[in-house]
Amino acid sequence: MSSAPEFRVFLVGTDVLADRALHRHLRRQYSVHSVGSAADVERLMREHTPDVLVCEQQLVDARGVDLLQKMRVEHPHTVRVLALQSARREEMVRAINDAAVYQVVTPPFEPEQLDLLLQRALESRELSRIHRYLSRELKFADAVIRNENDSMTRALQETYHFDKLVFVSDKMAEVCNTARKAAATDLPVLLIGETGTGKELLAKAIHLFSDRHKQLFLAQNCGAIAQDLLLSELFGHKRGAFSGAISDRLGLFVAADNGTVFLDEISDISPAVQVSLLRFLQDGEVKAIGSDRTKQTHLRIVAASNRPIQLLVDEGKFRRDLYYRLKGFEISIPPLRDRPEDIPVLTDYLIKKYCEVFNRKVPGVAMQAQQKLRSYAFPGNVRELENEIRRTVATVENGEFITVQHLSTEIARARPRVDRNQAQATTLDGRTLKERVEQLEVALVRASLERHRWNHTRAADELGLSRVGLSNKLKRYGIGRLDQPEAA
């Protein structure tokens, strides 16, 4: 089963770009929208932003180069291509300079030629995005190196510094900016995020960018551990304090003095441990189990939870005063499904990582496989993606691209996510609930058919219907296609 096209292409014009054979060819790979005027483009762009806009020079209401120049300002990430009838060098240079077009093409051209051009344009855009990301990363790393003379710390920072939390999304940029601010203080930090989002890696980054970076960073998972054992791990114990205490134990809070202690799954600690931790945060004193002496420490606590602590406080399961002590800074890490734009760069990073581990050569991920990865919800977040790439790199043939056939069954079956813009643009003007449900059903069925170029088998599979069930809905709602015979 092939995946629906992900990239959106606008063809603007009434001449060569209005050719139906061209549209049929491009719809095999892209979501194609054909319009005839600049006004139509501006109207359509209120609902959708194209990845590529191909425009003829002579439109019914404007010049193509003027429209592309406007798109350059309003939609800078859209790749712009101009179809220019004249091949005169002066016009081509003027178009390239005025609208910053990716390329000028001169008709006539074959559909395969334009298809290849679109592929190259999208690849160029991706390379430009990666270049911007790497430039930002190198600039920040260079500043760190200049301000840090300790070679060991420098090596650790190159591994764990914030930009090594590989991302391109604005959401993760905001997370890392807040973490940098937190690192410059001595306040406790509370990290909230689902399992596998990288909470411990972010905690290490906060430590390594703080004034405590030359001291220890110690971690303790507070989940699924008995209360007495957890108290012993954190505060230490004296020999004979309880059954099995055959020797003194220092405890993390003393061992990491002047450093950082990371407490993962803090939401799982018992009420008794909550009281002990609150007392420690208030005065910094550690009293080992079985001892009558206290020791003053000066360390920082970074805690993490996969559940919102505020909800547990409201339910009476977590002390409110402890919550306020822990959240000097509270940082929420978004799940991977809410930032699918990070999946391609994470995938590239992990492929390179495990190619070195397994001594293999994997040039990359095929487009359809990349679309499947972006469509999958990744309940295990980055950790699940890493496990998938590690397994795939270990099993793929040397020198072979990763394709859909190499992906696990759950990811290979992933269906494209609902286009929120398209869903919001659907107007439900029925007066009754039944009428509105029917309108929504018509919109969903038609959208699925359009994505699959009116292939009934694939559309029915995506909608969870049989071909007969889909056929009945087409007859019931009078859904038909006028521009092209039905694809079997």
Beta strands, then each sheet from edge to edge (+ up, - down):
strand 1: 8-12
strand 2: 31-35
strand 3: 52-56
strand 4: 79-83
strand 5: 103-105
strand 6: 189-192
strand 7: 217-221
strand 8: 260-264
strand 9: 285-286
strand 10: 295-296
strand 11: 300-305
strand 12: 329-332
sheet 1: 2+ 1+ 3+ 4+ 5+
sheet 2: 7+ 8+ 11+ 6+ 12+
sheet 3: 9+ 10-
end
